[in-house]
């Protein structure tokens, strides 16, 4: 199986690096600056599960890639629109699209652009970032991927993907209801990113503060209400599942949104908090907590000025 990783940042670099280090055929499709960086230093991963370095196969254009089977899209959501022509070219060459993006609305974009048969559902749980030298820094035990089919013809492909990810050492699960799983991750991530970025602290001190924790609980309920209004088949204990996960992660864990805010980088609030507000509007679901977070973070949306 030939993998293309579109986006060699923290997520694409980590999972693509794991695949490459286990012997999979992996090509990183990157921009000039990242190309030169990886060409000079290799792809270095500093992980709680063990450090490793790979000499990556790199491409600057789709023309340099032959016979792609799967393109793992690991971009920030605000870069997706600009990457659609490259993804289209890979799909036309035979690739299936496996997105590991934050949010849920990108699935509508991908299906509309490429058709349901060309798109898989996917999500990941990982706490990772790039340092100033471009190394991937993986700081918590989580390195989980969930994949699933939107069409009935993907069973063999999913089995092959599951085998490749297992061989790479990451935790992988094939879901029979991938959109529900993606929504559950969306609730978790939007909640975690909202509270950590707004308060500028990791999750532990937030859960220890009665007032902050109550705000977080209300925010989670709002997002669940939006999912229910959209008739997403969320489990009856969706709230308890999210809270259990938040209580089980390391107290020092924060979110990529919080890290991007601290670095002065653009923020993915339109695909997280903004998406909740957009999806709530047609159903007139009240989301005051999410709206407050969106307003607080909106001045930083484009990063440091």
N, C-alpha and C positions, 0 to 999 in steps of 0.2 A: 504494500500500500504506500502510495506517494502522498505525503502531507505537504501542504503549503501553509505557513503561518503568516497571516497578514497582521502585522503589528508585533514587533519584537520588544515590547515594553515588559512590565512586570509579569503580567498574566501570560502573554504569548511567549515571552522569553523563558518563563518557568516551565510551562507545560510542553512547549516545543523543545526546550533543552532536555527535559526528561525523556521525551520520545527519542530524540537524537542520540542521547547517551545510552539508550537501550538497544540501539542498532536500527531504528526505523529510518526510512528515507524521508528527510525533512528539509525543506527549503524555506528560508525566511525571506519574504518579500518586503523590502524595507526602503526607506528614503536614503538619500545620499549621506547625510550626517551619521545615521545609525549604521549604514553600510561600512563606512570608513572606521567607525569605532569598533565594530565587531571584527572587521578585517584585521585591525591592529592588535586587538587584545583577546580575541575569542569571546565566546559567551560564557561569562563567569556567574555562577549561581552560588550564593551563600545561604545555605538552608539549614534549618533545625534538624532536617533528616540527613544531612551530610552535604558538604560542599562538593561541587564538581565544575569542570570546565569542558566545553566542547568547541571544536573548530567547526563553525556552522557553514552549511551551504547557503550562499546568499544570492539574491537576485534583485536587481533594481527595476526590472520591467517584467510584465507577464510574458513577453515574447521569449524570455530566457527559460521559461518553465514548460516542460513537456510532460504530457500524460499525468496531470494531477488527478488524484482520486478524491481528496478531501481538502477543502480550504477552511482552516480554523480562523475565524474572524475574531481577533482579540484587540480591537481598537477601543478608544473612547467613543461614546455614542455620537459626539459632535463631529467626528471624522467619518462617520459611516456614509453619508451622502456623497462625499468626495471620493470614496473608495468604490462606489457602485460600478463604475466602468471596469475597474480591474477585476472585481468579483464576477461581473458578467463574462469577461473574457475567459476566466478560469472555468466558469460553468459551461461555456460553449466548448471548452476543451474536455469536458466530462466530469468536472469536480462537483461533489456535493458540498453544500455550505453548512458548516457547524459553527454557529455563533456562540461566543463566550462573552457577550456584552452584558452590561448592567441594564436593568429595566425589562420591559415586556413589549413595548410598542414597536421595537425594531423588527419583531417577527412579522407584523403586518407589512412593513416596508419590504422585507426580503421576499415574502411570499408573493406580494404584488409584482415585484420586479422579476422574479425568477421562476415562480410557480411552486406549488406545494411539493411536487416531486423532487425538486432540487434542494430543498431546505430541510435540515434536521433541527430539532429543538436541543438546546444545550444550556448548561449553567455550571458555574464553578463556585466553590467556597475556598478562598485563599486570602491570606494577609501577606502581601508582598509589595515591594516598591523598588524603584531604581535609585541607586545612589548617584552622587555627582560624577562618578566615573563610568556610569552605565552598567554597573553590576546589578544583578537581580538579588535583592535581599528578602528572603522568605523567613518570617519571624514567628509563626505559630504553627502548631502541628497540622492544622487543616490544609489539605491539598486534594480537594474532592471535586470530582466531575460527575455530573448526571447528564445522560444523553437519552434521546427518545425520538421516535418517528412521528412525522405528520402524515405519512403515506403508508400504505400497506406493503410496499415493495422493498423496504429497507432492512428486513430482518437479518440477512447475511451481512450487510454492511455494518449494522450495529454490533453483531457478534465479532466482526473483525476489529472494529474500533475498541470494543471492550477488551479484547485480547491484547491489543497494542498498548492501551493505557495500563492494564494490569502489569504487563511486562516492564513498563517504565517505572513502576513502583508507586503510582498515585492511586488513590481510592476512586473507583469508578462504579457507577450503577446505571443499569439500563432501566428507564422508567416506561411504564405503560400509560402514563398520563402526564406527559412531559409539560404541557402547558400549566397544569395545576402545580407541578413542582416549580416551574419558573415563577409562578405567582407567589408561591410560598417564599422563595428566595427574594422576590421583589419586596414583599412585606418586611422580611427580616432586614434586607439591606437598606431600604428607604428609611426604616425606623432607626437602625444603627447609625447611618450616615447623618440623618437629621439631628439626632441628639448629640453625637460626638462633635460634629462640626459647629453646631450652634453654641454648645457649652465650651468647646475647645478642650475637652478632656477625654480620656479613654473611658470605656464602658463601666469599669469597676467603681470609680467615685460617683458616677451618675446613679447606678443602681443602689448605692449606699445612701443617697440623699432622697428623703421621702418625697419632697416636692418635685424634684426632677424625674424621679421614677414614675410618679403619678402622671406627669405630662407625657412621658414616653408611652405609658399604657394607653392613654387617651389617643395618642397619635396612631398607635398600632390598630386600635379599634376603628379609627377613621378609614385607614387603608383597607382593612378587611371589609368594611361596609361598602366601599367602592367596588371591590371584587365581587361581593355578593350581588350588588346592583347590576353588574355586568354578567351575572349568572355563571361566574367561574365556580366550578364544583370544589370549593374549598372544604377541607374537613371541618367537622363540627367543633373540634378543639384547636382550630387554627391559632387563636390567640395564645392558648397555653403552650402550643408548640414553639411559637416565636419566643415567648418569655423563657421557656426552658432552655432554648438555644442561647439566648442572651445571657442567662445565668450560668451556662456551662462553659462559655468561652473564657479565655484568660482575662482577668480584670484589666490587664494592660492593653487589651486589643482596642484598636480604633478602626476608622474606616478610610478607604482611599480618598473619599471626599474631604475628610478632615486633613489628611496628608497633603492633598493638592492645595487646599486652602492655605496651609502653613507654608507651602513652597511658592505661593503666588501664582499657581497654574490655573487655567480655566476649570470651571466646575461643571459636573454633569447634572446639575439640578433640574434641567429641563426634561431629562429622561427619567428622573426619579420623582422628586417632589412636584415639579411642574406637570409631569405626566399624571400624577394622582389628581391634581386640580383639574386638568383637562378632561380626564375620564369621569370625574365626579359631576361635572357641569350638566350634561344632558339628563342625569337622573336626579338632580337637585340634592345630592348628598352633601351634607354640611361637613366641612373639613377645616375648622378653624386652627387646629394645631399645625397641620401641614402647611396651611396658608401662612401662618406666622413664621415658620422655618424658612419657607420660600422667600418671604419678604426680607428676612434677616440676612440671608445669604446672597440675594440677588445682586447687590452692589459689587460682589466679588465674582460674578458669573464669568466674566471674560479674563479673570486673573488679575495680577498686579498691573496697574496702569503706569 
